């Protein structure tokens, strides 16, 4: 008997009927993003969530562009000296390379323009998983769940 022959699939008794769902798709890798979105919407449909009740938002931005430029720097002899930070107007602020166990502090003036600003580790290959968004909102805006 193989290792996985004794595994039983359990179908939970869940219902998404009447729920409204929001899905945010990052622009990291089109193939992976589309595959995950397709699997997610299919799973929601199995739970009874109707298509009109699913809002899908694609986050635009420079994350992928900066990440790919940083990866291209790996071939440059001065990449470590430049901390793998590409020379581009898409980069607003940066730190030195931060090794495991190290800390860094970055002080900056928050942009006055509202929007989502990606932050990312530009060490080659890290940008795909080590990233996030800083949201700049108007004073007095109510945040969801607050």
N, C-alpha and C positions, 0 to 999 in steps of 0.2 A: 504494500500500500504506500503511495506517494505522500509527501508532506502535506499536500493541500487537498487530498481526496476527502478528508473528513470535515472540511469547512462547509458550513451551512449558511446560505444567504438569508438574512432576516429582512423582511419587508416591514418597515415601521408603519403604523396606522397614523399617518400625518395628512393634514389637509391644508392646502394653501388657498382654498376657496375664499374669496373676498379680500385677500391680501393685495396690497399694492407694493411692488418691489422696485427698487432702484439698483441698477448695476453700473459701476464705473469701470470702463475698460481703458487701461493705460496704453500708451502708444510705444510699447517696448519692442515687441516682435509681432508683426502682423499675423503670421501663421499660428503662433502659440495663442495670441489673444483671441483670434477668431475661433480656434478650436475650443478654448475654455468657455467662451461666450456661448457657443453652440451647445456644449455639454450642460452649461448652467441653465439655459432656457429650456432644453429638453427635460431636465430634472424638474424644473418648476412646472412644466406642462403636465408631467406625471402626477404632480401633487395638486393639480386642478387650478393653477394660476393661469388666467387667460392672458393672451398676448397684449391686449390693450392696457392691462394692469402692470406691465413691465416697462419701466423707463430705462433706456440704455444711453449713457453719456460717454462719449469718447473724449478723453483728456488730451488736448493738443499741447504742444510744447517742444522744447529743445532737448529733452532728456536723451533721446536716442541719438540725436545729432552730436551732442557733446560726448556721449559715451563712445560712439564710433570714432570720433576724432581723437579721443584719449587712447583708444586701442591702437590706432594708427601710429601714435607716438612711440609705441614699444620698439619700433624699428629705428628710432632716432637716438643717437649716442648721448644726448643731453636730457633724455626723458626723465630720469630720476632727479636730476638737478632742477628740472622744471616741475617736479611733483606730479607729472602726468596731467597737468592742467593745460588744455589746449588754448592757444592764443586765438580767441574769438569773442565777439561782443555778446555772445550768448552766455558767457560766464560773468556773473555779476561780482561774486566774492569767492575766495578760496582759502584753504589752509595748506600747511605743509602736509606731506604724507604722514598718516597716523598709524603707527604699528600697533599690534596686539599689546594691550596693557598700557598704552599711552593715552593721554588726553590732550585735547586742544580746545582753545576757546576762540570763538570768532565773534567779534563785535561788529555790527554793521547797522546802518540806518535802514529801517524797513521801507521798501518802496512805497511811494504815495499812490501808485496805481493799483486798484483792487485786481485780484486775480489769483491764480494758482502758480506758484513758483517752485519748480522741481529742485530738489537737492540730491546730490549723487556722489558716490565714491568713484573717482576717475581712474583708479588703478585698473589696468587692463583686465577686462572680464568681470569686474566687480559691479559695474553699473547696472547690470541686468537684475540684480537682486538687492543691492545696497542703495536704495533710493527712497524718496518720499516726496511729499508736497507740503509746502508752506502756503497756507491760504491767507491772503491779505483781504480783510473785509472792512466795511464802513463801521465806524463807532456806532454802537447801539443796535447792531445787527444781532438778532437772536440766533444762536447756534442750535442745530438739531440736538435734542436730548438734554438741553440745559434748562 
